[in-house]
Amino acid sequence: MSLFGDNIKPEVYTNLIDTIHESLPLLHRYLKLRKKLLKVDELHMYDLFTPLVDEVDMDIPYDEAKSIVKASLKPLGDGYLNILQEGFDNRWIDIYENKNKRSGAYCWGAYGTHPYVLLNHKDNLNSMFTLAHEMGHAIHSYLSDENQEYRYAQYTIFLAEVASTLNEALLMDYMLKKTTDPKEKLYLLTYYADQFRTTVFRQTMFAEFEKITHEHMERGESLTPADFSKIYYDLNLLYHGKDMVVDKDIEMEWARIPHFYNSFYVYKYATGFSAATSFAKQILDEGTPAVERYLGFLKSGGSDYSIDILKRAGVDMSSPEPIKQAMTVFKSLLDQMEELTRS
């Protein structure tokens, strides 16, 4: 029922879980590397938040961040870059923190106007990636509005994070190719690897938790807090593998995840990230044909079912292939990290 509105077949959901299960050895490999680099006898859940690299000096003023973002998005072509520059030059962006301004960063607007991006910019790497991310949303909305009538202009949540995440993927590819400092490169690789861990693996674990608990309810079985905790703890054991000490306290984390109160939502983070990674790989490998398909996706808004819009653009989320493509990118990150830290 939750998937019906977007015309998403249950196989899309189960494909995601099954493919990530096949790819869990990659996550276990990353956690084993974390344990080695942190030089700990036991890797605990809280160690996932510990930096693997001492603070790298990556002071990036806003004007420099704009230049780097624009250079990284060059593979998307002059048309895309012209819209990006228009946003930079014509006050689409409210840059800095201000009184009564909401925290974080977001993109908003109305049909018939250009989008607005509200940042709380700091001169650091994370803020530069946030700029690329939010301008992805902005240009997706701009092109959808320009090419669709009002009722078809709004795209779905299933598609919402694809354009933003693709911009981050291209920025990361650019930064990794540009840097010559091994420490800086490891910092970037860790940053990207953790995005895979949190957005693909973790959100898929959340999605599997939802699937299991709802199946219990569909069978008419009751669920106590202890039942929820056991299901959640067992999934953490499965996903994190033998090199992670899955602390008992983690069993209660399910209670603080707000998305669980909006059923079958979290899987869209993992599918969106996978679709964006697949698009980025195609654009970097194929060039113009892949760019044209991707721009067609950005212009489609909500004019068709999300799954069909993606399929026309070259990403078929009804198959496991985009998720497998994303996993090949994750594997390449691990290969590079291991090469840099081999001793």
C-alpha positions as CSV (number, residue, x, y, z in Angstrom):
1,M,0.0,0.0,0.0
2,S,2.8,2.4,0.9
3,L,4.5,1.8,-2.5
4,F,1.4,1.9,-4.6
5,G,1.2,5.7,-4.9
6,D,4.5,5.8,-6.7
7,N,3.8,2.6,-8.7
8,I,6.7,0.9,-7.0
9,K,6.6,-2.8,-7.0
10,P,7.6,-4.6,-3.8
11,E,10.5,-6.2,-5.8
12,V,12.2,-2.8,-5.8
13,Y,12.2,-2.9,-2.0
14,T,13.2,-6.5,-1.7
15,N,15.9,-6.2,-4.5
16,L,17.5,-3.4,-2.4
17,I,17.6,-5.6,0.7
18,D,18.8,-8.7,-1.1
19,T,21.6,-6.8,-3.0
20,I,22.8,-5.1,0.1
21,H,22.9,-8.5,1.9
22,E,25.2,-9.7,-0.9
23,S,27.4,-6.7,-0.5
24,L,27.7,-6.9,3.3
25,P,31.2,-8.3,3.0
26,L,32.2,-4.8,1.6
27,L,30.9,-3.1,4.7
28,H,32.6,-5.7,7.0
29,R,35.8,-5.0,5.1
30,Y,35.4,-1.2,5.7
31,L,34.8,-1.8,9.4
32,K,37.8,-4.1,9.7
33,L,39.9,-1.3,8.1
34,R,38.5,1.2,10.6
35,K,39.5,-1.1,13.4
36,K,43.0,-1.3,12.1
37,L,43.4,2.4,11.5
38,L,42.0,3.3,14.9
39,K,44.4,0.8,16.5
40,V,41.7,-0.5,18.9
41,D,41.4,-4.1,20.2
42,E,37.6,-3.8,19.9
43,L,35.6,-1.7,17.5
44,H,32.4,-0.4,19.1
45,M,29.4,1.4,17.7
46,Y,30.6,4.7,19.0
47,D,33.9,4.3,17.1
48,L,32.0,4.8,13.8
49,F,32.0,8.5,14.7
50,T,35.7,8.7,15.3
51,P,37.7,10.4,12.5
52,L,40.2,8.1,10.8
53,V,42.4,11.0,9.8
54,D,43.7,13.8,12.1
55,E,41.9,17.1,11.2
56,V,43.0,18.0,7.6
57,D,43.3,21.8,7.0
58,M,40.6,22.3,4.3
59,D,39.7,25.9,4.8
60,I,37.5,26.7,1.8
61,P,36.1,30.2,1.5
62,Y,32.6,30.5,-0.1
63,D,33.9,32.0,-3.4
64,E,36.4,29.2,-3.7
65,A,33.7,26.6,-2.9
66,K,31.6,28.0,-5.7
67,S,34.5,27.8,-8.2
68,I,35.4,24.2,-7.1
69,V,31.7,23.1,-7.3
70,K,31.4,24.6,-10.8
71,A,34.6,22.9,-12.0
72,S,33.5,19.6,-10.6
73,L,30.1,19.8,-12.5
74,K,31.7,20.5,-15.9
75,P,30.9,16.9,-17.1
76,L,27.2,18.0,-17.0
77,G,27.7,20.4,-19.9
78,D,27.5,24.2,-20.5
79,G,23.7,24.3,-20.2
80,Y,23.8,23.0,-16.7
81,L,26.7,25.2,-15.7
82,N,24.9,28.3,-17.1
83,I,22.0,27.7,-14.8
84,L,24.4,27.1,-11.9
85,Q,26.1,30.4,-12.6
86,E,22.8,32.2,-12.8
87,G,22.0,30.9,-9.4
88,F,25.3,32.1,-8.0
89,D,25.0,35.5,-9.7
90,N,21.4,36.3,-9.1
91,R,20.7,35.8,-5.4
92,W,19.2,32.4,-5.4
93,I,21.3,31.6,-2.3
94,D,21.1,33.0,1.2
95,I,24.5,32.0,2.4
96,Y,25.2,32.6,6.0
97,E,23.7,32.0,9.4
98,N,21.3,34.6,10.6
99,K,18.8,35.4,13.4
100,N,15.7,33.1,13.4
101,K,17.1,31.3,10.3
102,R,16.5,27.5,10.4
103,S,19.5,25.3,10.9
104,G,20.9,23.1,8.3
105,A,20.4,23.7,4.5
106,Y,17.5,23.4,2.3
107,C,16.0,24.4,-1.1
108,W,12.5,25.8,-1.5
109,G,10.5,27.7,-4.0
110,A,7.2,28.0,-5.9
111,Y,6.2,27.3,-9.5
112,G,7.0,30.3,-11.7
113,T,9.9,31.6,-9.6
114,H,13.5,30.3,-9.5
115,P,14.3,28.1,-6.5
116,Y,15.8,29.6,-3.3
117,V,18.7,27.9,-1.4
118,L,19.2,28.6,2.3
119,L,22.5,27.7,3.7
120,N,24.3,28.1,7.0
121,H,27.7,28.2,5.3
122,K,31.0,27.6,7.1
123,D,34.3,27.7,5.2
124,N,34.9,24.0,5.3
125,L,34.6,20.8,3.2
126,N,31.2,19.8,4.5
127,S,29.7,23.2,3.6
128,M,31.1,23.0,0.1
129,F,29.4,19.6,-0.4
130,T,26.2,21.1,1.0
131,L,26.4,23.8,-1.6
132,A,26.8,21.3,-4.4
133,H,23.9,19.2,-2.9
134,E,21.4,22.0,-2.5
135,M,22.2,23.4,-6.0
136,G,21.4,19.9,-7.3
137,H,17.9,20.3,-5.8
138,A,17.6,23.8,-7.1
139,I,18.5,22.9,-10.7
140,H,16.3,19.9,-10.7
141,S,13.4,22.1,-9.6
142,Y,14.3,24.8,-12.1
143,L,14.4,22.4,-15.1
144,S,11.3,20.6,-14.0
145,D,9.4,23.9,-13.7
146,E,10.8,25.1,-17.1
147,N,9.7,22.0,-18.9
148,Q,6.5,20.9,-17.2
149,E,3.1,22.5,-16.6
150,Y,2.2,23.1,-13.0
151,R,0.5,19.8,-12.2
152,Y,3.5,17.8,-13.5
153,A,6.3,19.9,-12.3
154,Q,6.7,18.6,-8.7
155,Y,8.8,15.4,-8.5
156,T,8.3,12.7,-5.9
157,I,10.4,12.0,-2.8
158,F,11.5,8.8,-4.5
159,L,13.4,11.1,-7.0
160,A,14.1,14.0,-4.7
161,E,17.7,13.1,-3.6
162,V,19.0,11.9,-6.9
163,A,20.1,15.2,-8.4
164,S,21.6,16.5,-5.2
165,T,23.5,13.3,-4.5
166,L,24.8,13.1,-8.1
167,N,26.3,16.6,-7.7
168,E,28.1,15.4,-4.5
169,A,29.4,12.3,-6.4
170,L,30.8,14.4,-9.2
171,L,32.4,16.8,-6.7
172,M,34.0,13.9,-4.8
173,D,35.3,12.4,-8.0
174,Y,36.8,15.8,-8.9
175,M,38.4,16.3,-5.5
176,L,39.9,12.8,-5.4
177,K,41.5,13.3,-8.8
178,K,42.8,16.7,-7.9
179,T,44.4,16.0,-4.5
180,T,48.1,15.0,-4.3
181,D,48.2,14.9,-0.5
182,P,47.8,11.2,0.8
183,K,46.4,12.5,4.1
184,E,43.8,14.7,2.3
185,K,42.9,11.9,0.0
186,L,42.3,9.5,2.9
187,Y,40.2,12.2,4.5
188,L,38.0,12.4,1.3
189,L,37.8,8.7,0.9
190,T,36.6,8.3,4.5
191,Y,34.1,11.0,4.0
192,Y,32.6,9.3,0.9
193,A,32.8,5.8,2.4
194,D,30.8,6.9,5.4
195,Q,28.2,8.3,3.1
196,F,27.8,4.8,1.7
197,R,27.7,3.3,5.2
198,T,25.1,5.7,6.5
199,T,22.9,6.3,3.4
200,V,23.0,2.9,1.7
201,F,23.8,0.2,4.3
202,R,22.2,1.9,7.4
203,Q,19.1,3.0,5.7
204,T,18.6,-0.4,4.1
205,M,19.0,-1.9,7.6
206,F,16.2,0.4,8.7
207,A,14.1,-0.6,5.7
208,E,14.6,-4.3,6.6
209,F,13.6,-3.6,10.2
210,E,10.3,-2.0,8.9
211,K,9.7,-4.9,6.6
212,I,10.2,-7.5,9.4
213,T,8.0,-5.7,11.9
214,H,5.2,-5.1,9.5
215,E,5.2,-8.7,8.4
216,H,4.7,-9.7,12.1
217,M,1.7,-7.4,12.3
218,E,0.3,-8.7,9.0
219,R,0.4,-12.2,10.6
220,G,-1.6,-10.9,13.5
221,E,1.3,-11.2,15.9
222,S,1.7,-8.7,18.7
223,L,5.0,-6.8,19.1
224,T,6.4,-5.6,22.5
225,P,9.2,-3.1,22.9
226,A,11.4,-6.2,23.7
227,D,10.5,-7.7,20.4
228,F,11.4,-4.5,18.5
229,S,14.7,-4.4,20.3
230,K,15.6,-8.0,19.6
231,I,14.8,-7.6,15.8
232,Y,16.8,-4.4,15.7
233,Y,19.8,-5.8,17.6
234,D,19.9,-8.9,15.4
235,L,19.9,-6.8,12.3
236,N,22.8,-4.7,13.7
237,L,24.7,-8.0,14.3
238,L,24.1,-9.1,10.7
239,Y,25.0,-5.8,9.1
240,H,28.1,-4.9,11.1
241,G,29.8,-8.3,11.1
242,K,32.3,-10.0,13.4
243,D,34.8,-7.1,13.6
244,M,32.2,-4.8,15.3
245,V,31.2,-5.1,19.0
246,V,27.5,-4.4,18.7
247,D,26.8,-2.8,22.0
248,K,23.7,-3.9,23.8
249,D,22.5,-0.3,24.1
250,I,22.0,-0.1,20.4
251,E,18.9,-2.3,20.6
252,M,16.8,0.7,21.7
253,E,17.9,2.9,18.8
254,W,14.7,2.0,16.8
255,A,12.7,4.1,19.3
256,R,14.4,7.3,18.4
257,I,14.3,7.0,14.5
258,P,11.5,9.4,13.5
259,H,11.2,8.0,10.0
260,F,9.8,4.7,11.4
261,Y,6.6,6.7,12.2
262,N,6.3,7.3,8.4
263,S,6.1,3.8,7.2
264,F,8.3,2.6,4.2
265,Y,10.0,5.9,3.7
266,V,13.7,5.3,4.6
267,Y,14.4,2.9,1.6
268,K,14.2,5.9,-0.7
269,Y,17.4,7.3,0.8
270,A,19.3,4.1,-0.3
271,T,17.6,3.8,-3.7
272,G,18.1,7.6,-4.4
273,F,21.8,7.4,-3.4
274,S,22.2,4.3,-5.6
275,A,20.5,5.9,-8.6
276,A,22.7,9.0,-8.3
277,T,25.9,6.9,-8.0
278,S,24.8,5.0,-11.1
279,F,24.1,8.2,-13.0
280,A,27.5,9.6,-12.0
281,K,29.3,6.5,-13.1
282,Q,27.5,6.6,-16.5
283,I,28.2,10.3,-17.0
284,L,31.9,9.9,-16.2
285,D,32.2,6.7,-18.3
286,E,30.1,7.6,-21.4
287,G,30.0,11.4,-21.5
288,T,27.4,13.2,-23.7
289,P,24.9,10.3,-24.2
290,A,24.6,9.8,-20.5
291,V,24.4,13.5,-19.8
292,E,21.5,13.9,-22.3
293,R,19.7,11.1,-20.6
294,Y,20.3,12.6,-17.2
295,L,19.1,16.1,-18.3
296,G,16.0,14.4,-19.6
297,F,15.4,13.1,-16.1
298,L,15.8,16.5,-14.6
299,K,13.3,18.0,-17.0
300,S,10.7,15.3,-16.3
301,G,9.4,16.5,-13.0
302,G,6.5,14.3,-12.0
303,S,5.2,13.8,-15.5
304,D,5.3,10.0,-15.2
305,Y,5.8,7.4,-12.5
306,S,9.2,7.8,-10.8
307,I,10.4,4.4,-11.7
308,D,9.7,5.0,-15.4
309,I,11.3,8.4,-15.4
310,L,14.5,6.8,-14.0
311,K,14.3,3.9,-16.4
312,R,14.1,6.2,-19.5
313,A,17.2,8.0,-18.2
314,G,19.2,4.7,-18.0
315,V,18.7,3.7,-14.3
316,D,16.3,0.8,-13.8
317,M,15.6,0.6,-10.1
318,S,13.3,-2.5,-10.7
319,S,16.6,-4.4,-11.2
320,P,19.5,-4.7,-8.8
321,E,22.0,-3.3,-11.3
322,P,22.1,0.4,-10.0
323,I,22.7,-0.8,-6.5
324,K,25.4,-3.2,-7.8
325,Q,27.0,-0.2,-9.7
326,A,27.0,1.8,-6.4
327,M,28.7,-1.1,-4.7
328,T,31.5,-1.2,-7.3
329,V,32.1,2.5,-6.5
330,F,32.2,1.7,-2.7
331,K,34.6,-1.2,-3.4
332,S,36.9,1.2,-5.3
333,L,37.0,3.5,-2.3
334,L,38.0,0.6,-0.1
335,D,40.7,-0.4,-2.6
336,Q,42.1,3.1,-2.5
337,M,41.9,3.4,1.3
338,E,43.7,0.1,1.7
339,E,46.4,1.1,-0.8
340,L,47.0,4.3,1.1
341,T,47.2,2.7,4.5
342,R,49.1,-0.5,3.5
343,S,52.1,-1.0,5.9
